Amino acid sequence: MKKIFVSSLGGLASALHLLCTVLMVAAIVSMAVSVFVQIVLRSIFHTTWLPLDDLVVYGFAIIVFTGMALVFHTNSHLATPVLGDYISPQAKNMLDKLLDVLCLLFLGLMLYEGIIYTIDGMSQFSPLLRVPIGLIFVAIPISAFASIVFIVHRRLTSVSLPS
């Protein structure tokens, strides 16, 4: 039963990794195009198109949150080895577990608050693009949920599974 759960969790982790990667790439491309167009408009035509500025800000928000999830996927979070280099392997293992628990608590709170922000943001619209702000805030609960799945999957696969 545990193998089936871990296998399903692995599939979910892969799907969430792909989703976060696609969101990040789309945000980066939209930001790059927006900035390029703004540079051309300002330097050649001496004008601007303000909705592109909104797109850059929203893309940045998406990059921050999806990037956070991808960092948890690669287990690069809190990877400063300064303390870990000076303690025993058993103590380092306990410290890693403690950090994962603290991260899970924070991510649970972030998931809860992100859902609230997303729901509340659906009735608010960006001033220039007229896009529901909740569509941008949805990156918060997605990345929090993905990060939780990544941590749990990593912890479950790091222990040997009985047959």
LOVEXSE-995125 format. One line per field, with one value per residue: residue number from 1; residue in one letter; chain; x, y, z of N, C-alpha, C in turn. Coordinates in nm, 3 decimals, m for minus. Atoms other than C-alpha are relative to their C-alpha. Example, Ala and Ser with C-alpha at 12.3 -4.5 7.8 and 13.67 -1.06 7.14 Angstrom:
resi	[1/2] $
resn	[A/S] $
chain	[A/A] $
n_x	[0.089/m0.082] $
n_y	[m0.119/m0.119] $
n_z	[0.000/m0.006] $
ca_x	[1.230/1.367] $
ca_y	[m0.450/m0.106] $
ca_z	[0.780/0.714] $
c_x	[0.090/m0.077] $
c_y	[0.120/0.109] $
c_z	[0.000/0.073] $
END
This chain:
resi	[1/2/3/4/5/6/7/8/9/10/11/12/13/14/15/16/17/18/19/20/21/22/23/24/25/26/27/28/29/30/31/32/33/34/35/36/37/38/39/40/41/42/43/44/45/46/47/48/49/50/51/52/53/54/55/56/57/58/59/60/61/62/63/64/65/66/67/68/69/70/71/72/73/74/75/76/77/78/79/80/81/82/83/84/85/86/87/88/89/90/91/92/93/94/95/96/97/98/99/100/101/102/103/104/105/106/107/108/109/110/111/112/113/114/115/116/117/118/119/120/121/122/123/124/125/126/127/128/129/130/131/132/133/134/135/136/137/138/139/140/141/142/143/144/145/146/147/148/149/150/151/152/153/154/155/156/157/158/159/160/161/162/163] $
resn	[M/K/K/I/F/V/S/S/L/G/G/L/A/S/A/L/H/L/L/C/T/V/L/M/V/A/A/I/V/S/M/A/V/S/V/F/V/Q/I/V/L/R/S/I/F/H/T/T/W/L/P/L/D/D/L/V/V/Y/G/F/A/I/I/V/F/T/G/M/A/L/V/F/H/T/N/S/H/L/A/T/P/V/L/G/D/Y/I/S/P/Q/A/K/N/M/L/D/K/L/L/D/V/L/C/L/L/F/L/G/L/M/L/Y/E/G/I/I/Y/T/I/D/G/M/S/Q/F/S/P/L/L/R/V/P/I/G/L/I/F/V/A/I/P/I/S/A/F/A/S/I/V/F/I/V/H/R/R/L/T/S/V/S/L/P/S] $
chain	[A/A/A/A/A/A/A/A/A/A/A/A/A/A/A/A/A/A/A/A/A/A/A/A/A/A/A/A/A/A/A/A/A/A/A/A/A/A/A/A/A/A/A/A/A/A/A/A/A/A/A/A/A/A/A/A/A/A/A/A/A/A/A/A/A/A/A/A/A/A/A/A/A/A/A/A/A/A/A/A/A/A/A/A/A/A/A/A/A/A/A/A/A/A/A/A/A/A/A/A/A/A/A/A/A/A/A/A/A/A/A/A/A/A/A/A/A/A/A/A/A/A/A/A/A/A/A/A/A/A/A/A/A/A/A/A/A/A/A/A/A/A/A/A/A/A/A/A/A/A/A/A/A/A/A/A/A/A/A/A/A/A/A] $
n_x	[0.083/m0.088/m0.066/0.098/0.012/m0.125/m0.002/0.097/m0.057/m0.105/0.065/0.051/m0.117/m0.046/0.096/m0.015/m0.128/0.025/0.087/m0.080/m0.097/0.072/0.040/m0.118/m0.048/0.096/m0.017/m0.129/0.014/0.088/m0.074/m0.104/0.066/0.056/m0.109/m0.053/0.095/m0.004/m0.125/0.018/0.098/m0.052/m0.120/0.022/0.125/0.019/0.130/0.002/0.128/m0.003/0.035/m0.119/m0.062/0.074/m0.039/m0.132/0.017/0.069/m0.095/m0.098/0.064/0.011/m0.135/m0.044/0.065/m0.031/m0.143/m0.009/0.040/m0.104/m0.112/0.035/m0.008/m0.141/m0.050/m0.103/0.042/m0.073/m0.111/m0.124/m0.058/m0.089/0.026/m0.005/m0.139/m0.062/0.074/m0.006/0.099/0.131/0.053/0.033/0.125/0.107/0.015/0.070/0.141/0.058/0.018/0.111/0.125/0.023/0.039/0.135/0.092/0.007/0.066/0.142/0.056/m0.004/0.106/0.127/0.012/0.001/0.135/0.083/m0.036/0.047/0.146/0.030/m0.053/0.079/0.095/m0.078/m0.061/m0.117/0.048/m0.028/0.030/0.136/m0.009/0.023/m0.124/m0.005/m0.072/m0.142/m0.017/0.012/m0.136/m0.036/0.038/m0.059/m0.139/m0.002/0.041/m0.107/m0.114/0.038/m0.009/m0.141/m0.063/0.054/m0.049/m0.143/m0.014/0.048/m0.089/m0.134/0.000/0.024/0.138/0.013/0.068] $
n_y	[m0.120/m0.116/m0.017/m0.062/m0.140/m0.070/m0.008/m0.104/m0.128/m0.030/m0.049/m0.134/m0.088/m0.024/m0.089/m0.132/m0.054/m0.047/m0.118/m0.113/m0.035/m0.066/m0.134/m0.084/m0.032/m0.093/m0.131/m0.057/m0.041/m0.118/m0.114/m0.038/m0.064/m0.128/m0.096/m0.032/m0.088/m0.130/m0.068/m0.047/m0.108/m0.120/m0.057/m0.034/m0.071/m0.094/0.025/0.124/0.068/0.033/0.138/0.087/m0.011/0.094/0.136/0.026/0.015/0.126/0.107/0.010/0.069/0.141/0.056/0.016/0.113/0.126/0.024/0.056/0.141/0.075/0.014/0.111/0.123/0.040/0.009/m0.102/m0.094/0.004/0.090/m0.058/0.111/m0.049/0.073/0.144/0.046/0.008/0.089/0.141/0.037/0.020/m0.133/m0.065/0.062/m0.058/m0.140/0.002/0.031/m0.117/m0.104/0.040/m0.020/m0.145/m0.041/0.049/m0.086/m0.128/0.020/0.021/m0.134/m0.069/0.059/m0.050/m0.143/m0.015/0.031/m0.116/m0.111/0.031/m0.015/m0.143/m0.073/0.021/m0.111/m0.122/0.003/m0.086/m0.127/m0.021/0.118/0.045/0.143/0.024/0.013/0.138/0.083/m0.014/0.057/0.146/0.054/0.022/0.134/0.104/0.023/0.054/0.140/0.073/0.012/0.100/0.131/0.030/0.036/0.129/0.104/0.019/0.068/0.138/0.079/0.009/0.117/0.120/0.046/0.146/0.061] $
n_z	[0.000/m0.009/0.130/0.090/m0.041/0.037/0.145/0.037/m0.043/0.097/0.121/m0.030/m0.009/0.138/0.065/m0.060/0.049/0.136/m0.007/m0.050/0.104/0.110/m0.048/m0.011/0.135/0.061/m0.065/0.044/0.141/0.008/m0.053/0.096/0.116/m0.046/m0.020/0.132/0.069/m0.069/0.038/0.138/m0.001/m0.067/0.062/0.141/0.022/m0.112/m0.062/m0.078/m0.012/m0.143/m0.037/0.000/m0.132/m0.085/0.036/m0.059/m0.145/m0.026/0.036/m0.108/m0.113/0.035/m0.002/m0.139/m0.066/0.066/m0.027/m0.135/0.007/0.071/m0.093/m0.087/0.079/0.010/m0.138/m0.016/m0.103/m0.126/0.026/m0.050/m0.077/m0.105/m0.124/0.027/0.010/m0.132/m0.090/0.038/0.101/m0.063/m0.032/0.129/0.044/m0.083/0.042/0.129/m0.027/m0.066/0.102/0.086/m0.075/m0.006/0.136/0.024/m0.075/0.071/0.130/m0.028/m0.023/0.129/0.082/m0.053/0.030/0.145/0.046/m0.037/0.088/0.135/0.004/m0.014/0.115/0.122/0.016/0.021/0.132/0.017/0.055/0.142/0.081/m0.036/m0.028/m0.143/m0.075/m0.049/0.096/m0.032/m0.134/0.003/m0.007/m0.141/m0.047/0.085/m0.040/m0.136/0.009/0.068/m0.093/m0.100/0.066/0.023/m0.127/m0.047/0.091/m0.027/m0.131/0.011/0.085/m0.061/m0.085/0.080/m0.004/m0.010/0.115] $
ca_x	[0.000/0.283/0.456/0.138/0.105/0.471/0.440/0.126/0.295/0.590/0.358/0.194/0.537/0.639/0.320/0.364/0.729/0.618/0.341/0.580/0.838/0.584/0.448/0.800/0.906/0.586/0.638/1.003/0.918/0.631/0.855/1.137/0.903/0.732/1.060/1.191/0.876/0.887/1.250/1.166/0.859/1.042/1.368/1.240/0.882/0.911/0.596/0.497/0.222/0.149/m0.024/0.314/0.442/0.165/0.268/0.627/0.520/0.283/0.542/0.791/0.545/0.488/0.862/0.925/0.668/0.724/1.099/1.052/0.871/1.140/1.404/1.218/1.202/1.581/1.620/1.828/1.633/1.813/2.116/2.372/2.609/2.783/2.615/2.586/2.963/3.032/2.781/2.759/2.571/2.293/2.253/2.261/1.983/1.775/1.842/1.730/1.408/1.347/1.400/1.161/0.895/0.938/0.917/0.603/0.440/0.526/0.414/0.084/0.021/0.125/m0.114/m0.402/m0.337/m0.268/m0.608/m0.771/m0.577/m0.667/m1.038/m1.047/m0.842/m1.089/m1.317/m1.034/m0.896/m0.559/m0.591/m0.441/m0.478/m0.819/m0.710/m0.845/m0.565/m0.657/m0.515/m0.175/m0.221/m0.297/0.081/0.098/m0.115/0.016/0.376/0.301/0.117/0.390/0.660/0.472/0.442/0.812/0.918/0.687/0.787/1.157/1.116/0.916/1.159/1.463/1.356/1.360/1.017/0.919/0.798] $
ca_y	[0.000/0.238/0.172/0.266/0.587/0.681/0.601/0.816/1.093/1.069/1.112/1.411/1.557/1.517/1.685/1.973/2.012/2.040/2.288/2.510/2.495/2.589/2.877/3.004/2.984/3.155/3.433/3.480/3.492/3.736/3.958/3.953/4.037/4.310/4.474/4.452/4.610/4.884/4.961/4.986/5.200/5.436/5.473/5.483/5.609/5.810/5.654/5.364/5.113/5.091/4.749/4.595/4.727/4.534/4.221/4.252/4.294/3.997/3.784/3.863/3.747/3.420/3.364/3.416/3.160/2.897/2.937/2.867/2.542/2.436/2.499/2.263/2.009/2.007/2.008/2.325/2.509/2.588/2.413/2.624/2.355/2.575/2.414/2.070/2.054/2.077/1.828/1.451/1.273/1.176/1.536/1.656/1.408/1.536/1.897/1.815/1.661/1.963/2.203/2.001/2.009/2.386/2.430/2.214/2.426/2.747/2.606/2.490/2.845/2.979/2.738/2.845/3.218/3.179/3.019/3.309/3.568/3.390/3.374/3.736/3.847/3.711/4.009/4.262/4.358/4.498/4.865/4.841/4.484/4.428/4.076/3.931/3.963/3.615/3.469/3.601/3.502/3.143/3.096/3.113/2.807/2.614/2.663/2.596/2.272/2.166/2.235/2.027/1.738/1.764/1.752/1.463/1.265/1.319/1.210/0.900/0.792/0.852/0.567/0.212/0.081/m0.267/m0.504] $
ca_z	[0.000/0.090/m0.243/m0.430/m0.226/m0.281/m0.651/m0.680/m0.485/m0.725/m1.021/m0.856/m0.779/m1.145/m1.265/m1.019/m1.123/m1.485/m1.396/m1.195/m1.473/m1.741/m1.530/m1.465/m1.830/m1.944/m1.690/m1.791/m2.162/m2.107/m1.895/m2.150/m2.438/m2.233/m2.136/m2.492/m2.634/m2.368/m2.453/m2.824/m2.757/m2.523/m2.713/m3.071/m3.046/m2.721/m2.584/m2.362/m2.315/m1.944/m1.939/m2.018/m1.685/m1.508/m1.693/m1.571/m1.208/m1.222/m1.400/m1.126/m0.860/m1.045/m1.085/m0.714/m0.601/m0.869/m0.821/m0.451/m0.530/m0.776/m0.510/m0.277/m0.560/m0.592/m0.211/m0.228/0.040/0.362/0.217/0.401/0.532/0.791/1.092/0.932/0.876/1.249/1.390/1.383/1.101/1.345/1.461/1.098/1.012/1.304/1.199/0.843/0.976/1.201/0.910/0.694/0.968/1.009/0.631/0.617/0.889/0.707/0.372/0.525/0.646/0.306/0.133/0.357/0.319/m0.054/m0.105/0.082/m0.122/m0.445/m0.365/m0.248/m0.548/m0.802/m0.737/m0.780/m1.117/m1.217/m1.309/m1.656/m1.782/m1.616/m1.517/m1.190/m0.935/m0.808/m1.129/m1.022/m0.657/m0.761/m0.789/m0.406/m0.322/m0.622/m0.516/m0.149/m0.232/m0.474/m0.213/0.045/m0.201/m0.287/0.078/0.169/m0.140/m0.071/0.292/0.200/m0.071/0.151/0.380/0.250/0.166/0.288/0.018] $
c_x	[0.087/0.070/m0.093/m0.015/0.123/0.009/m0.097/0.051/0.112/m0.056/m0.055/0.115/0.053/m0.092/0.013/0.132/m0.017/m0.084/0.079/0.102/m0.067/m0.043/0.121/0.051/m0.094/0.015/0.129/m0.010/m0.087/0.071/0.104/m0.059/m0.053/0.109/0.059/m0.091/0.001/0.126/m0.012/m0.096/0.057/0.118/m0.024/m0.122/m0.033/m0.140/0.011/m0.139/m0.005/m0.045/0.118/0.073/m0.070/0.046/0.136/m0.012/m0.065/0.089/0.104/m0.058/m0.010/0.137/0.048/m0.061/0.028/0.148/0.021/m0.034/0.107/0.125/m0.028/0.009/0.144/0.066/0.116/m0.036/0.082/0.122/0.134/0.065/0.085/m0.019/0.015/0.141/0.063/m0.075/0.007/m0.106/m0.140/m0.065/m0.039/m0.132/m0.118/m0.025/m0.075/m0.149/m0.070/m0.026/m0.115/m0.134/m0.033/m0.044/m0.143/m0.104/m0.018/m0.075/m0.150/m0.071/m0.005/m0.109/m0.135/m0.021/m0.004/m0.136/m0.093/0.029/m0.053/m0.150/m0.039/0.042/m0.079/m0.101/0.073/0.072/0.119/m0.044/0.019/m0.039/m0.142/m0.007/m0.033/0.132/0.015/0.072/0.152/0.026/m0.008/0.139/0.040/m0.046/0.056/0.141/0.010/m0.037/0.109/0.119/m0.028/0.013/0.145/0.070/m0.047/0.051/0.147/0.021/m0.044/0.091/0.139/0.008/m0.028/m0.142/m0.003/m0.080/m0.144] $
c_y	[0.126/0.026/0.069/0.148/0.080/0.016/0.108/0.138/0.043/0.053/0.140/0.100/0.034/0.097/0.143/0.065/0.056/0.127/0.123/0.045/0.075/0.141/0.093/0.041/0.099/0.140/0.067/0.050/0.124/0.124/0.049/0.073/0.137/0.106/0.041/0.098/0.138/0.077/0.057/0.118/0.129/0.063/0.045/0.090/0.101/m0.009/m0.128/m0.060/m0.058/m0.141/m0.095/0.007/m0.091/m0.143/m0.037/m0.024/m0.135/m0.119/m0.020/m0.075/m0.150/m0.068/m0.025/m0.126/m0.133/m0.036/m0.061/m0.148/m0.083/m0.018/m0.114/m0.133/m0.051/m0.013/0.098/0.101/m0.022/m0.091/0.059/m0.103/0.043/m0.079/m0.150/m0.055/m0.025/m0.089/m0.143/m0.031/m0.021/0.134/0.073/m0.056/0.057/0.146/0.009/m0.028/0.119/0.111/m0.034/0.021/0.149/0.053/m0.044/0.085/0.134/m0.014/m0.028/0.132/0.078/m0.052/0.055/0.147/0.025/m0.029/0.118/0.118/m0.023/0.020/0.147/0.079/m0.018/0.112/0.134/m0.011/0.094/0.127/0.014/m0.119/m0.052/m0.152/m0.019/m0.027/m0.143/m0.094/0.008/m0.066/m0.152/m0.066/m0.031/m0.138/m0.113/m0.032/m0.055/m0.148/m0.084/m0.021/m0.104/m0.140/m0.039/m0.045/m0.138/m0.113/m0.030/m0.077/m0.146/m0.088/m0.012/m0.116/m0.123/m0.049/m0.152/m0.054/m0.030] $
c_z	[0.000/m0.132/m0.100/0.032/m0.043/m0.151/m0.050/0.035/m0.095/m0.130/0.018/0.006/m0.140/m0.072/0.055/m0.041/m0.140/0.000/0.045/m0.104/m0.115/0.041/0.006/m0.139/m0.068/0.060/m0.046/m0.143/m0.010/0.055/m0.099/m0.120/0.041/0.015/m0.135/m0.074/0.066/m0.038/m0.141/m0.003/0.058/m0.075/m0.144/m0.019/0.109/0.060/0.083/m0.007/0.140/0.037/0.001/0.134/0.101/m0.025/0.061/0.151/0.033/m0.036/0.108/0.119/m0.028/0.005/0.143/0.062/m0.069/0.018/0.138/m0.002/m0.069/0.086/0.098/m0.075/m0.008/0.137/0.023/0.108/0.128/m0.008/0.044/0.093/0.119/0.129/m0.020/m0.009/0.136/0.097/m0.053/m0.107/0.059/0.031/m0.129/m0.054/0.079/m0.038/m0.133/0.019/0.064/m0.101/m0.095/0.070/0.007/m0.137/m0.030/0.074/m0.071/m0.131/0.017/0.022/m0.132/m0.094/0.043/m0.037/m0.151/m0.060/0.030/m0.092/m0.141/m0.012/0.009/m0.124/m0.128/m0.023/m0.019/m0.135/m0.006/m0.071/m0.151/m0.087/0.021/0.017/0.148/0.073/0.054/m0.095/0.023/0.135/0.002/0.001/0.145/0.046/m0.086/0.046/0.142/m0.001/m0.065/0.093/0.107/m0.060/m0.021/0.128/0.047/m0.088/0.025/0.130/m0.009/m0.085/0.061/0.097/m0.086/0.021/0.017/m0.117/0.028] $
END
